[in-house]
Amino acid sequence: MNYADLHVHSLASDGTFTCAQLVKESIKRKLSAIAIVDHDTVAAVGEATALAEGLDLEIIPGIELTAQYENQEIHILGYFLDYQNNLLLQKLKLVQQSRIERVYQILINLEGLGIKLDPEAVFKISGTGTVGRMHIARALVEKGCVGTTAEAFRKYIGDKSPAYVLGFRLSPQEAIQIINDAGGVAVLAHPYILRNDELIAEFAGMGLKGIEVYYPEHSQSMVNFYLDLAKKLNLLVTGGSDFHGSAKPDIKLGIIKVPMELVEVLRRAKK
């Protein structure tokens, strides 16, 4: 049977692998397809697609859009979207600017906790990629403030931690609409983070087409629950590793595999 990993990040956002490394690792792990779903950017999709040409690997164009809903961060995955769509690219520029502003706000909060972190240390790590909390976490590790990125999130910058800042421009409805307008399929990422499964039906009413059921932090009981919910709400089922390379060393590419049959269902659902 052929498998795909539908949640992969590259250097274009907060992953540590180049497109070439992702393609090589995917072939090594015998994956038939990967979806590059970088945070609020599609910058890596074209390069990865070109590198995979002629190889037994499909690069599924995707994105992970960040939205906020009632003081909560929501991640909406988009699959099979037109990554060269001009309107999409224009909207992403605005979102990326809000990410830069958010970094400065988080660093102000960290300073209030007695940790002074130079913004340039964060932007040096992010490079030309979309900047985010993982880059702050890696800067905190480099400075010796924490031992791991996981500790950085737990102590300082995780959703319920003291230096966290929400600060995103998009609502879930806007994120879903952006994906739909670019011809893609909108899927809710890692739904366990919501801690309010009633929202999923609400998002489905906004045009959400699927749920990321298979995910490293989903227990078997969670998987069963979300499979049942997807059936009730007539939503597609997806899954992926949320691979970030060395930024999340315990999560290997392809640790979550979804059958290509599910990918074909996803492909047929695109607008």
C-alpha positions as CSV (number, residue, x, y, z in Angstrom):
1,M,0.0,0.0,0.0
2,N,1.1,3.6,-0.7
3,Y,1.2,6.2,1.9
4,A,1.4,10.0,2.4
5,D,2.3,12.4,5.2
6,L,0.0,15.3,4.9
7,H,1.6,17.6,7.5
8,V,5.2,18.6,6.7
9,H,7.1,21.9,7.4
10,S,10.2,23.2,5.7
11,L,12.7,26.0,6.2
12,A,10.1,28.4,4.6
13,S,8.4,28.5,8.0
14,D,9.5,26.8,11.2
15,G,10.9,23.5,9.9
16,T,14.7,22.8,9.7
17,F,14.7,20.8,6.4
18,T,15.4,22.3,3.0
19,C,13.1,21.2,0.2
20,A,15.9,19.0,-1.1
21,Q,16.3,17.3,2.3
22,L,12.5,16.8,2.5
23,V,12.4,15.1,-0.9
24,K,15.4,12.9,-0.1
25,E,13.9,11.9,3.3
26,S,10.5,11.2,1.8
27,I,12.0,8.9,-0.8
28,K,14.1,7.2,1.9
29,R,11.0,6.6,4.0
30,K,9.1,5.2,0.9
31,L,6.4,7.9,1.0
32,S,4.3,8.3,-2.2
33,A,3.3,11.9,-1.3
34,I,3.9,14.7,1.2
35,A,2.0,17.9,1.7
36,I,4.2,20.9,2.5
37,V,1.9,23.0,4.7
38,D,4.2,25.8,6.0
39,H,2.7,28.4,8.3
40,D,1.1,31.2,6.4
41,T,3.4,30.7,3.3
42,V,3.6,28.7,0.2
43,A,7.2,29.7,-0.6
44,A,8.6,26.1,-0.6
45,V,5.9,24.4,-2.7
46,G,7.3,25.3,-6.1
47,E,10.9,24.4,-5.3
48,A,9.9,21.0,-3.8
49,T,7.7,20.2,-6.7
50,A,10.5,20.9,-9.2
51,L,12.9,18.8,-7.1
52,A,10.5,15.8,-7.0
53,E,9.9,15.9,-10.8
54,G,10.7,12.5,-12.3
55,L,10.8,10.9,-8.9
56,D,8.2,8.6,-7.4
57,L,7.0,11.3,-5.0
58,E,4.1,13.7,-5.3
59,I,4.3,17.1,-3.6
60,I,0.8,18.2,-2.6
61,P,0.6,22.0,-2.5
62,G,-0.6,23.2,0.9
63,I,-0.5,25.7,3.7
64,E,-1.3,26.0,7.4
65,L,-3.1,29.2,8.0
66,T,-3.2,30.7,11.5
67,A,-6.4,32.2,12.7
68,Q,-7.9,33.3,16.0
69,Y,-11.4,32.6,17.5
70,E,-12.5,33.8,20.9
71,N,-9.0,34.3,22.2
72,Q,-7.9,30.9,20.8
73,E,-5.4,30.1,18.1
74,I,-6.8,27.9,15.3
75,H,-4.8,26.3,12.5
76,I,-6.5,25.6,9.2
77,L,-4.7,23.4,6.7
78,G,-5.3,23.9,3.0
79,Y,-4.6,21.2,0.4
80,F,-4.4,21.2,-3.4
81,L,-4.7,25.0,-3.5
82,D,-3.3,27.1,-6.4
83,Y,-0.1,28.3,-4.6
84,Q,0.5,30.9,-7.4
85,N,-2.9,32.5,-6.9
86,N,-2.2,36.3,-6.7
87,L,-5.0,37.1,-4.2
88,L,-3.7,34.3,-1.9
89,L,-0.1,35.7,-2.1
90,Q,-1.4,39.3,-1.4
91,K,-3.3,38.1,1.7
92,L,-0.3,36.1,2.9
93,K,1.9,39.2,3.0
94,L,-0.5,40.8,5.5
95,V,-0.5,37.7,7.6
96,Q,3.3,37.5,7.6
97,Q,3.6,41.1,8.7
98,S,1.3,40.4,11.7
99,R,3.7,37.5,12.6
100,I,6.7,39.9,12.7
101,E,4.7,42.2,15.0
102,R,3.8,39.3,17.2
103,V,7.4,38.3,17.7
104,Y,8.2,41.7,19.1
105,Q,5.2,41.5,21.4
106,I,6.3,38.1,22.7
107,L,9.8,39.4,23.3
108,I,8.4,42.3,25.3
109,N,6.5,39.8,27.4
110,L,9.7,37.7,27.9
111,E,11.6,40.7,29.0
112,G,8.9,41.3,31.6
113,L,9.7,37.8,32.9
114,G,13.4,38.6,33.1
115,I,14.5,37.1,29.8
116,K,16.0,39.6,27.3
117,L,16.2,38.1,23.8
118,D,17.5,40.1,20.8
119,P,14.9,40.2,18.0
120,E,17.8,39.7,15.5
121,A,18.6,36.3,17.2
122,V,15.1,35.2,16.3
123,F,15.1,36.6,12.7
124,K,18.5,35.1,12.1
125,I,17.1,31.7,12.8
126,S,13.9,32.3,10.7
127,G,16.0,33.7,7.8
128,T,13.7,34.3,4.8
129,G,11.0,32.0,6.2
130,T,7.8,32.9,7.9
131,V,8.8,33.8,11.5
132,G,7.0,32.2,14.4
133,R,7.1,30.9,18.0
134,M,9.4,27.9,17.0
135,H,12.1,30.4,16.0
136,I,11.7,32.1,19.4
137,A,11.9,28.7,21.1
138,R,15.1,27.9,19.2
139,A,16.6,31.3,20.1
140,L,15.8,30.6,23.8
141,V,17.6,27.2,23.5
142,E,20.6,28.8,21.8
143,K,20.8,31.4,24.6
144,G,20.7,28.7,27.3
145,C,17.4,29.9,28.8
146,V,15.8,26.4,28.3
147,G,17.1,23.0,27.3
148,T,14.6,22.2,24.6
149,T,12.1,23.9,22.4
150,A,9.4,21.9,24.1
151,E,10.5,23.4,27.4
152,A,10.4,26.9,25.9
153,F,6.7,26.4,24.9
154,R,5.8,24.8,28.2
155,K,7.4,27.5,30.4
156,Y,7.1,30.7,28.3
157,I,5.5,30.8,24.9
158,G,2.9,28.0,24.7
159,D,-0.8,28.9,24.4
160,K,-1.4,29.0,28.1
161,S,2.1,30.3,29.1
162,P,3.0,33.8,30.4
163,A,4.7,35.3,27.4
164,Y,2.1,34.0,24.8
165,V,0.5,36.5,22.5
166,L,-2.4,35.7,20.2
167,G,-2.3,38.6,17.7
168,F,-3.5,37.1,14.4
169,R,-5.5,38.9,11.7
170,L,-7.6,36.1,10.3
171,S,-10.8,34.5,11.7
172,P,-11.3,30.8,10.9
173,Q,-14.0,31.8,8.4
174,E,-11.5,34.1,6.6
175,A,-8.8,31.4,6.6
176,I,-11.3,28.8,5.2
177,Q,-12.5,31.4,2.6
178,I,-8.9,32.1,1.5
179,I,-8.2,28.4,0.9
180,N,-11.5,27.9,-0.9
181,D,-10.9,31.0,-3.1
182,A,-7.5,29.5,-4.1
183,G,-9.3,26.3,-5.1
184,G,-8.1,24.3,-2.1
185,V,-9.6,22.0,0.5
186,A,-9.8,23.4,4.1
187,V,-9.0,21.0,7.0
188,L,-8.8,21.6,10.7
189,A,-5.4,20.8,12.0
190,H,-4.8,18.9,15.3
191,P,-8.3,19.3,16.6
192,Y,-7.4,18.1,20.1
193,I,-5.9,21.5,20.8
194,L,-9.4,23.1,20.5
195,R,-10.6,21.4,23.7
196,N,-14.1,22.3,22.4
197,D,-15.2,19.9,19.8
198,E,-18.5,21.7,19.3
199,L,-16.5,24.3,17.3
200,I,-15.8,21.8,14.6
201,A,-19.5,21.7,13.5
202,E,-19.4,25.5,13.6
203,F,-16.4,25.6,11.3
204,A,-18.0,23.0,9.0
205,G,-20.8,25.5,8.6
206,M,-18.2,28.0,7.4
207,G,-16.9,25.7,4.6
208,L,-14.4,23.5,6.5
209,K,-14.1,20.2,4.5
210,G,-12.1,17.9,6.8
211,I,-10.4,17.1,10.1
212,E,-6.8,16.0,10.7
213,V,-7.8,12.8,12.6
214,Y,-4.4,11.0,12.5
215,Y,-1.8,13.1,14.5
216,P,1.1,12.1,16.8
217,E,-0.6,13.6,19.9
218,H,-4.0,12.0,19.3
219,S,-4.6,8.9,21.4
220,Q,-6.5,6.0,19.9
221,S,-9.6,7.1,21.7
222,M,-9.3,10.6,20.2
223,V,-8.8,9.0,16.7
224,N,-11.9,7.0,17.2
225,F,-13.9,10.0,18.4
226,Y,-12.8,12.2,15.5
227,L,-13.4,9.4,12.9
228,D,-17.0,9.2,14.3
229,L,-17.4,13.0,14.3
230,A,-16.1,13.3,10.7
231,K,-18.7,10.7,9.7
232,K,-21.5,12.6,11.5
233,L,-20.5,16.0,10.0
234,N,-19.7,14.6,6.6
235,L,-16.1,15.8,6.8
236,L,-13.0,14.3,5.1
237,V,-10.3,12.5,7.2
238,T,-6.6,13.4,6.9
239,G,-3.5,13.0,9.0
240,G,0.2,13.8,9.2
241,S,3.2,13.9,11.4
242,D,3.6,17.7,11.8
243,F,7.2,17.2,10.9
244,H,9.6,20.0,11.7
245,G,13.0,18.3,11.5
246,S,15.4,18.9,14.4
247,A,13.0,21.5,15.9
248,K,10.9,18.6,17.0
249,P,13.4,15.8,17.1
250,D,11.0,13.1,18.4
251,I,8.7,13.5,15.3
252,K,10.0,11.7,12.3
253,L,8.8,12.3,8.8
254,G,6.1,9.7,8.0
255,I,5.6,8.8,11.6
256,I,1.9,9.2,10.7
257,K,1.0,7.7,7.3
258,V,-2.3,8.0,5.6
259,P,-3.3,5.7,2.7
260,M,-3.2,7.3,-0.7
261,E,-6.9,6.4,-1.0
262,L,-7.6,9.2,1.5
263,V,-5.4,11.5,-0.6
264,E,-7.5,10.7,-3.7
265,V,-10.7,11.6,-1.8
266,L,-9.1,14.8,-0.7
267,R,-8.0,15.5,-4.3
268,R,-11.6,15.0,-5.6
269,A,-13.0,17.4,-3.0
270,K,-11.0,20.4,-4.4
271,K,-13.0,23.1,-6.0
